[in-house]
Amino acid sequence: MSDPIRTRQVGAVLEVIIDRPKANAIDLATSRTMGLIFRDFRDDPSLRVAIISGAGEKFFCAGWDLKAAAAGDAVDGDYGVGGFGGLQELRDLNKPVICAVNGICCGGGLEIALSADLILAAEHATFALPEIRSGTVADAASIKLPKRIPYHIAMDMLLTGRWLDVQEAHRWGFVNEILTADKLMERAWDLARLLESGPPLVYAAIKEIVRESEGSTFQTAMNKITKRQFATVDRLYSSEDQLEGARAFAEKRSPNWKGR
């Protein structure tokens, strides 16, 4: 039996593939494995960008494994570090994550996609939150989705469980790009390499500012930035990379980012 999660590292890019036929659904053990993978990605200074996708051409991820639940996996069981799928509750993940949706993306699979920073999708991808039909709540999506897309569209998805095709998902703004199936991973890797070449300390600052300012007023967040009260901002403003960026601009050359 193959590993349910396959990983590959090329340079500073980590590729994570969910491989649990037939639907790439996630049980407790798989979620804990994913949590360890993304924790190590977060903590490894040699890694700068992650891509997550699903094996096969039909499913990205169908979310919670209902067969495993029927066999005894508790819906409120131990999902491991990072919560379900290892991403949506992982603290201090200050590196870019790209989600490449290669097919059906529903329930917890959509919640994983929403935990990424950029979402690319194949032109046959579809999206839904069908938890309502099985008598449970799409918990993380209930928190995140109304903040990402218009409230009434999010509530439509949550209350009815209806499916969106990729064109509608793109129209409402939670898909960045639509690709043909054969170009999806190629584009994900092109984007990952672009991010890999960028300033990791700036990425970290952007992610912390966006995350920690979500419940703040504009002025409160700005005061925290200017007073260097965000750890990533403080590190950036004291870094070699901050000086390197200015020097490279003045010298009209490409910067050499070191992440320190």
SULPE-V126193 format. One record per residue. N is the residue number from 1. PSI is psi in degrees with one decimal (NA if undefined). Layout:
n: {N & N}
psi: {PSI & PSI}
This chain:
n: {1 & 2 & 3 & 4 & 5 & 6 & 7 & 8 & 9 & 10 & 11 & 12 & 13 & 14 & 15 & 16 & 17 & 18 & 19 & 20 & 21 & 22 & 23 & 24 & 25 & 26 & 27 & 28 & 29 & 30 & 31 & 32 & 33 & 34 & 35 & 36 & 37 & 38 & 39 & 40 & 41 & 42 & 43 & 44 & 45 & 46 & 47 & 48 & 49 & 50 & 51 & 52 & 53 & 54 & 55 & 56 & 57 & 58 & 59 & 60 & 61 & 62 & 63 & 64 & 65 & 66 & 67 & 68 & 69 & 70 & 71 & 72 & 73 & 74 & 75 & 76 & 77 & 78 & 79 & 80 & 81 & 82 & 83 & 84 & 85 & 86 & 87 & 88 & 89 & 90 & 91 & 92 & 93 & 94 & 95 & 96 & 97 & 98 & 99 & 100 & 101 & 102 & 103 & 104 & 105 & 106 & 107 & 108 & 109 & 110 & 111 & 112 & 113 & 114 & 115 & 116 & 117 & 118 & 119 & 120 & 121 & 122 & 123 & 124 & 125 & 126 & 127 & 128 & 129 & 130 & 131 & 132 & 133 & 134 & 135 & 136 & 137 & 138 & 139 & 140 & 141 & 142 & 143 & 144 & 145 & 146 & 147 & 148 & 149 & 150 & 151 & 152 & 153 & 154 & 155 & 156 & 157 & 158 & 159 & 160 & 161 & 162 & 163 & 164 & 165 & 166 & 167 & 168 & 169 & 170 & 171 & 172 & 173 & 174 & 175 & 176 & 177 & 178 & 179 & 180 & 181 & 182 & 183 & 184 & 185 & 186 & 187 & 188 & 189 & 190 & 191 & 192 & 193 & 194 & 195 & 196 & 197 & 198 & 199 & 200 & 201 & 202 & 203 & 204 & 205 & 206 & 207 & 208 & 209 & 210 & 211 & 212 & 213 & 214 & 215 & 216 & 217 & 218 & 219 & 220 & 221 & 222 & 223 & 224 & 225 & 226 & 227 & 228 & 229 & 230 & 231 & 232 & 233 & 234 & 235 & 236 & 237 & 238 & 239 & 240 & 241 & 242 & 243 & 244 & 245 & 246 & 247 & 248 & 249 & 250 & 251 & 252 & 253 & 254 & 255 & 256 & 257 & 258 & 259 & 260}
psi: {132.4 & 160.0 & 137.3 & -22.0 & 121.0 & 138.8 & 152.8 & 133.1 & 127.0 & 113.9 & -126.8 & 15.6 & 131.0 & 124.9 & 130.2 & 121.6 & 123.6 & 121.7 & 76.5 & 82.8 & 146.1 & -19.4 & 7.0 & 34.8 & 157.6 & 123.3 & -179.0 & -44.1 & -41.4 & -40.4 & -41.6 & -38.6 & -44.6 & -37.7 & -42.4 & -38.6 & -47.9 & -29.1 & -45.7 & -37.0 & -46.4 & -40.5 & -6.9 & 111.6 & -15.0 & -9.6 & 136.3 & -27.1 & 145.7 & 147.2 & 133.4 & 134.3 & -177.6 & 154.1 & 153.2 & -174.3 & -7.0 & -40.7 & 132.6 & -63.6 & 130.6 & 6.4 & -142.8 & 133.1 & 100.4 & -28.0 & -40.8 & -36.5 & -42.1 & -26.3 & -1.9 & -11.3 & 122.9 & 136.9 & -25.2 & 30.3 & -168.8 & 100.2 & -9.5 & -178.9 & 134.6 & -2.0 & -162.5 & 125.6 & 1.1 & -4.4 & -42.5 & -17.2 & 14.9 & 116.9 & 143.8 & 34.7 & 97.4 & 31.2 & 148.9 & 140.0 & 128.7 & 129.9 & 126.4 & 102.4 & 110.0 & 14.9 & -139.7 & 129.7 & 100.5 & 161.0 & -128.5 & -24.2 & -40.4 & -34.8 & -35.9 & -45.4 & -41.5 & -17.5 & -10.8 & 169.1 & -29.9 & 138.7 & 117.5 & 147.2 & 141.4 & 154.8 & -12.1 & 4.5 & 146.3 & 156.9 & 140.4 & 161.0 & 82.9 & 9.4 & -34.2 & -31.7 & -17.5 & 14.9 & 30.7 & 177.9 & 138.1 & 85.1 & -57.1 & -38.1 & -32.7 & -27.8 & -45.7 & -43.7 & -42.2 & -13.7 & -12.5 & -32.8 & 169.9 & 138.5 & -47.1 & -29.5 & -42.5 & -43.2 & -33.5 & -47.4 & -42.9 & -39.9 & -27.2 & -21.9 & 15.3 & 157.2 & 142.1 & 135.3 & 172.9 & -29.8 & -40.5 & -40.3 & -40.4 & -40.1 & -36.4 & -7.2 & 6.9 & 6.7 & 127.8 & -45.1 & 150.0 & 129.1 & 156.8 & 153.6 & -37.4 & -11.0 & -4.6 & -55.8 & -31.2 & -44.0 & -39.1 & -42.6 & -37.4 & -44.0 & -40.5 & -40.7 & -35.7 & -46.7 & -35.6 & -32.9 & -4.4 & -178.9 & 107.9 & -32.6 & -31.9 & -42.6 & -44.7 & -43.0 & -43.4 & -47.8 & -39.7 & -42.4 & -48.4 & -45.9 & -49.6 & -15.5 & 0.9 & -39.5 & 13.3 & 159.6 & 162.5 & -47.6 & -36.9 & -45.5 & -42.0 & -39.1 & -38.4 & -34.9 & -51.4 & -26.9 & 5.3 & 42.6 & -7.1 & 129.7 & -38.9 & -36.0 & -43.4 & -43.2 & -42.2 & -47.5 & -15.4 & 12.5 & 161.3 & -37.0 & -35.4 & -43.8 & -39.5 & -40.3 & -43.6 & -42.5 & -43.1 & -39.6 & -46.5 & -34.5 & 2.3 & 50.1 & 168.9 & 137.6 & 153.0 & 94.1 & 131.7 & -9.6 & 27.5 & NA}
